[in-house]
């Protein structure tokens, strides 16, 4: 048994299910404001931060007793959504979709204190990702078909980077670069996070909406909303003599997969299925010398597999793993 917990946001129940990641049992249900969408874990794991998009609020929730410690609202919150913790500066970054604003909070307390907010000057700024060194923030702009790069120290916009159609899922991989899931053209854009140069694309499933690297960086999972499956991307796949991110498998899951997270060991991943009201538990392939040989020879790698489903409430989406 573990004290770790999986937190799952139920958008149409206005609640959070706190689930034992080993048994799948829900041991606590937390009431939230209207329509909780995204969640991230504070630097020391003592709190989680939750955006309630239609409720126009940011909640801080204690992970010991699961009570709401703080509720933040702002006149420029219009569908507050994507979140990212900038750990080196004790900051929380938030993207407000329809106002296309970025909010920066001090979370040293860890109750958020607003220290800045500014516009991206783009259309539907939805998700946030930070480079591993926390020096650059990237904002996926769904309506602009681009990504805004921001100097995290000065909070000045460095560039607006063209990508595919309807970019939403976004992450910065330590070696593969900036990865952007474009939901309208079902492609993964690969961008150099320093020069912002286009480094290619990879084919995904139907309507990809998140990009989630594994803890060791070997894999990247991309849930495909309309495909009811998850693309498995190998970050350093050898193709045509080049090393690049590439899809190596698709795993059938529930209907409308969305929020995705890994257990810290990387041996399991959890995918919230919006329309079957459950969470798919995915098991990583067994590491082996044969698997390493397959990667070098471009042969198929062993598949991830769905091994369980955890029931939750209505329209689960945002998800996070709390290590305690």
C-alpha positions as CSV (number, residue, x, y, z in Angstrom):
1,X,0.0,0.0,0.0
2,X,1.1,3.6,-0.6
3,X,0.3,7.0,0.8
4,X,0.5,8.4,-2.7
5,X,-2.7,9.6,-4.3
6,X,-4.0,10.2,-7.8
7,X,-6.1,13.3,-8.1
8,X,-8.7,13.4,-10.9
9,X,-10.8,16.5,-11.7
10,X,-14.4,15.7,-12.6
11,X,-15.5,18.7,-14.8
12,X,-19.2,17.9,-14.8
13,X,-19.4,16.9,-11.1
14,X,-17.5,20.0,-9.9
15,X,-15.3,17.7,-7.8
16,X,-11.9,16.1,-7.3
17,X,-11.6,12.3,-6.8
18,X,-8.7,11.4,-4.6
19,X,-7.8,7.8,-5.6
20,X,-5.4,5.2,-4.2
21,X,-3.2,4.6,-7.3
22,X,-2.7,0.9,-6.3
23,X,-6.2,-0.1,-5.6
24,X,-8.3,2.4,-7.7
25,X,-10.5,3.1,-4.7
26,X,-11.6,6.7,-4.1
27,X,-11.1,7.6,-0.5
28,X,-12.0,11.3,-0.7
29,X,-14.1,13.5,-2.9
30,X,-13.4,17.3,-2.8
31,X,-16.0,19.8,-3.9
32,X,-14.7,22.5,-6.1
33,X,-15.9,25.6,-8.0
34,X,-17.7,25.2,-11.3
35,X,-15.9,23.1,-14.0
36,X,-12.4,22.1,-12.6
37,X,-10.1,21.6,-15.6
38,X,-6.4,21.5,-14.9
39,X,-4.2,20.6,-11.8
40,X,-0.6,20.7,-10.9
41,X,1.3,19.7,-7.7
42,X,3.1,22.3,-5.6
43,X,6.9,22.0,-5.3
44,X,6.9,20.1,-2.0
45,X,3.7,18.2,-2.6
46,X,1.8,19.8,0.3
47,X,-0.7,21.4,-2.0
48,X,-2.3,21.1,-5.4
49,X,-3.4,24.0,-7.6
50,X,-6.6,23.6,-9.6
51,X,-8.1,25.9,-12.2
52,X,-11.9,26.0,-12.3
53,X,-12.4,27.3,-15.8
54,X,-16.1,28.2,-15.9
55,X,-16.0,29.2,-12.2
56,X,-13.2,31.7,-12.9
57,X,-11.0,30.6,-10.0
58,X,-7.7,29.1,-8.9
59,X,-8.0,26.8,-5.9
60,X,-5.2,25.8,-3.5
61,X,-5.9,22.5,-1.9
62,X,-4.1,20.9,1.0
63,X,-3.0,17.3,0.2
64,X,-3.0,16.3,3.9
65,X,-6.6,16.9,4.8
66,X,-7.9,17.8,1.2
67,X,-9.4,21.1,2.2
68,X,-9.5,24.2,0.1
69,X,-7.0,26.6,1.6
70,X,-7.4,29.5,-0.8
71,X,-9.5,30.7,-3.7
72,X,-8.1,33.3,-6.1
73,X,-10.3,35.2,-8.6
74,X,-9.4,38.0,-11.0
75,X,-11.3,40.2,-13.3
76,X,-9.1,39.1,-16.2
77,X,-9.7,35.4,-15.5
78,X,-11.7,34.2,-18.6
79,X,-11.5,30.4,-18.6
80,X,-8.3,30.0,-16.5
81,X,-6.8,26.8,-17.6
82,X,-3.2,25.6,-18.1
83,X,-0.8,25.5,-15.1
84,X,3.0,25.0,-14.7
85,X,5.2,25.3,-11.6
86,X,8.5,27.2,-12.1
87,X,10.3,25.5,-9.2
88,X,13.5,27.4,-9.3
89,X,11.7,30.7,-8.7
90,X,8.8,29.4,-6.5
91,X,6.4,30.6,-9.2
92,X,3.1,29.3,-10.6
93,X,2.3,30.2,-14.2
94,X,-1.3,30.1,-15.5
95,X,-2.8,30.7,-18.9
96,X,-6.3,32.2,-19.2
97,X,-7.7,31.0,-22.4
98,X,-10.2,33.6,-23.6
99,X,-8.5,36.6,-22.2
100,X,-5.2,35.3,-23.7
101,X,-3.4,36.4,-20.5
102,X,-0.6,34.8,-18.6
103,X,-0.6,35.1,-14.8
104,X,2.5,34.6,-12.6
105,X,2.1,33.9,-8.9
106,X,4.6,33.7,-6.0
107,X,4.0,30.3,-4.3
108,X,6.8,30.3,-1.7
109,X,4.1,30.5,1.0
110,X,2.5,28.3,-0.8
111,X,-0.7,30.3,-1.0
112,X,-0.4,32.0,-4.4
113,X,0.3,35.8,-4.5
114,X,-0.1,37.4,-7.9
115,X,3.0,39.2,-9.0
116,X,2.3,39.8,-12.6
117,X,-0.1,39.3,-15.5
118,X,0.3,40.2,-19.1
119,X,-1.3,39.5,-22.6
120,X,0.1,37.1,-25.2
121,X,-1.6,39.1,-27.9
122,X,-2.6,35.8,-29.4
123,X,-5.9,33.8,-29.7
124,X,-6.9,31.4,-27.0
125,X,-3.8,31.0,-24.9
126,X,-4.5,27.6,-23.3
127,X,-1.6,25.6,-21.9
128,X,1.8,26.3,-20.4
129,X,5.2,24.5,-20.4
130,X,8.6,25.4,-19.1
131,X,12.1,24.4,-20.2
132,X,13.9,22.0,-17.8
133,X,16.1,25.0,-16.6
134,X,12.9,27.1,-16.0
135,X,14.4,29.9,-18.2
136,X,11.7,29.9,-20.9
137,X,7.9,29.5,-20.8
138,X,5.9,28.4,-23.8
139,X,2.2,29.1,-24.2
140,X,0.1,27.1,-26.7
141,X,-2.3,29.4,-28.5
142,X,-5.2,27.2,-29.9
143,X,-6.7,29.9,-32.1
144,X,-3.4,31.3,-33.4
145,X,-1.8,28.1,-34.6
146,X,1.4,29.2,-32.8
147,X,3.3,29.0,-29.5
148,X,4.4,32.1,-27.6
149,X,7.9,31.9,-26.1
150,X,8.5,34.0,-23.0
151,X,11.7,34.8,-21.1
152,X,10.6,33.6,-17.6
153,X,12.8,36.1,-15.7
154,X,11.9,39.3,-17.6
155,X,8.4,38.0,-18.7
156,X,9.0,39.5,-22.1
157,X,7.8,37.7,-25.2
158,X,10.7,36.3,-27.2
159,X,8.9,34.9,-30.2
160,X,5.6,33.6,-31.6
161,X,6.4,30.2,-33.2
162,X,4.3,28.9,-36.0
163,X,3.3,25.2,-35.4
164,X,0.3,23.1,-36.7
165,X,-3.4,23.7,-36.5
166,X,-5.0,24.1,-33.1
167,X,-2.0,23.5,-30.8
168,X,-3.0,22.5,-27.3
169,X,-0.8,19.8,-25.7
170,X,2.7,21.1,-25.0
171,X,5.9,20.0,-23.2
172,X,9.6,20.6,-23.3
173,X,11.5,17.3,-23.4
174,X,15.1,17.3,-22.1
175,X,16.5,16.0,-25.4
176,X,13.7,15.9,-28.0
177,X,12.9,19.6,-27.6
178,X,9.6,21.5,-27.6
179,X,6.8,19.1,-28.5
180,X,3.4,20.5,-29.5
181,X,0.2,18.4,-30.2
182,X,-1.9,20.0,-32.9
183,X,-5.4,18.9,-32.4
184,X,-6.8,20.0,-35.8
185,X,-4.2,18.4,-38.0
186,X,-3.3,15.5,-35.7
187,X,0.5,16.1,-35.9
188,X,3.2,16.6,-33.4
189,X,5.4,19.6,-34.0
190,X,9.0,19.4,-32.9
191,X,10.7,22.7,-32.3
192,X,14.2,23.6,-31.0
193,X,13.5,25.3,-27.7
194,X,16.5,27.6,-27.9
195,X,16.5,28.7,-31.6
196,X,12.7,28.1,-32.1
197,X,13.6,26.4,-35.4
198,X,11.2,23.8,-36.9
199,X,12.7,20.4,-36.5
200,X,9.9,18.3,-38.1
201,X,6.6,16.6,-37.4
202,X,5.3,13.2,-36.4
203,X,2.0,11.7,-37.1
204,X,-0.4,11.2,-34.2
205,X,-3.9,9.9,-33.7
206,X,-7.2,11.8,-34.1
207,X,-7.3,15.1,-32.1
208,X,-4.2,14.9,-29.9
209,X,-4.6,17.2,-26.9
210,X,-1.8,16.6,-24.3
211,X,2.0,15.9,-24.4
212,X,3.3,14.1,-21.3
213,X,6.9,12.8,-21.1
214,X,7.8,9.9,-18.9
215,X,10.0,10.6,-15.8
216,X,13.0,9.1,-17.5
217,X,12.3,10.8,-20.8
218,X,12.3,7.6,-22.8
219,X,8.6,7.9,-23.8
220,X,6.1,10.6,-24.4
221,X,2.3,9.9,-24.2
222,X,-0.2,11.8,-26.3
223,X,-3.9,11.2,-25.7
224,X,-6.0,11.4,-28.9
225,X,-9.4,12.7,-27.9
226,X,-11.4,11.6,-31.0
227,X,-9.3,8.5,-31.5
228,X,-10.1,7.0,-28.1
229,X,-6.4,6.0,-27.9
230,X,-3.0,7.1,-26.7
231,X,0.0,7.6,-29.0
232,X,3.2,6.3,-27.6
233,X,6.1,8.4,-28.8
234,X,9.7,7.2,-28.4
235,X,11.7,10.3,-27.8
236,X,14.9,9.1,-29.5
237,X,13.7,6.8,-32.2
238,X,16.1,6.0,-35.0
239,X,14.4,6.6,-38.4
240,X,16.1,6.8,-41.7
241,X,19.4,7.1,-39.9
242,X,18.2,10.1,-37.8
243,X,17.2,10.3,-34.2
244,X,13.8,11.9,-33.7
245,X,10.6,11.6,-31.7
246,X,8.3,9.1,-33.4
247,X,5.1,7.3,-32.7
248,X,5.7,3.6,-32.0
249,X,2.3,2.4,-30.8
250,X,-1.3,3.4,-30.1
251,X,-3.1,2.1,-27.1
252,X,-6.9,1.8,-27.1
253,X,-8.3,3.4,-23.9
254,X,-11.7,4.8,-23.0
255,X,-13.8,7.4,-24.8
256,X,-12.3,10.9,-25.1
257,X,-9.0,10.4,-23.3
258,X,-7.5,13.7,-21.9
259,X,-5.4,14.4,-18.8
260,X,-2.5,12.1,-18.5
261,X,0.1,11.6,-15.8
262,X,2.9,9.1,-14.8
263,X,3.7,7.4,-11.5
264,X,7.1,8.7,-10.4
265,X,8.8,5.4,-11.2
266,X,7.6,5.7,-14.7
267,X,6.2,2.1,-14.7
268,X,2.6,3.2,-14.9
269,X,0.6,6.0,-16.5
270,X,-2.9,7.2,-15.9
271,X,-5.2,8.6,-18.5
272,X,-8.6,10.3,-17.7
273,X,-11.3,9.2,-20.1
274,X,-13.8,12.1,-20.4
275,X,-16.8,10.2,-21.6
276,X,-16.5,6.8,-20.0
277,X,-16.0,8.4,-16.6
278,X,-12.9,6.4,-15.7
279,X,-9.1,6.4,-15.7
280,X,-7.1,3.9,-17.8
281,X,-4.1,2.5,-16.1
282,X,-1.2,1.8,-18.5
283,X,1.7,-0.4,-17.8
284,X,5.1,0.3,-19.3
285,X,6.9,-2.4,-21.4
286,X,9.4,-4.5,-19.6
287,X,12.9,-3.1,-20.1
288,X,15.2,-5.6,-21.8
289,X,18.3,-5.9,-23.9
290,X,16.0,-7.1,-26.8
291,X,14.0,-3.8,-26.5
292,X,17.2,-1.8,-26.8
293,X,18.2,-3.7,-29.8
294,X,14.8,-3.2,-31.4
295,X,15.2,0.6,-31.0
296,X,18.5,0.6,-32.7
297,X,17.3,-1.5,-35.6
298,X,14.0,0.4,-36.1
299,X,12.0,-2.7,-35.3
300,X,8.8,-2.3,-33.3
301,X,9.3,-1.7,-29.6
302,X,7.3,-3.6,-26.9
303,X,3.8,-2.0,-26.4
304,X,2.5,-0.3,-23.4
305,X,-0.7,-2.0,-22.3
306,X,-3.9,-1.0,-20.5
307,X,-4.1,-3.1,-17.3
308,X,-6.9,-1.6,-15.3
309,X,-9.7,1.0,-15.2
310,X,-10.5,3.2,-12.1
311,X,-14.0,4.5,-11.9
312,X,-14.5,8.2,-11.1
313,X,-17.3,10.8,-11.4
314,X,-18.6,12.8,-14.4
315,X,-16.2,14.0,-17.2
316,X,-12.8,13.3,-15.6
317,X,-10.0,15.3,-17.3
318,X,-7.3,17.1,-15.3
319,X,-5.1,14.6,-13.4
320,X,-2.0,14.6,-11.3
321,X,0.0,12.1,-9.1
322,X,0.8,13.3,-5.6
323,X,3.8,11.6,-4.1
324,X,3.7,11.6,-0.3
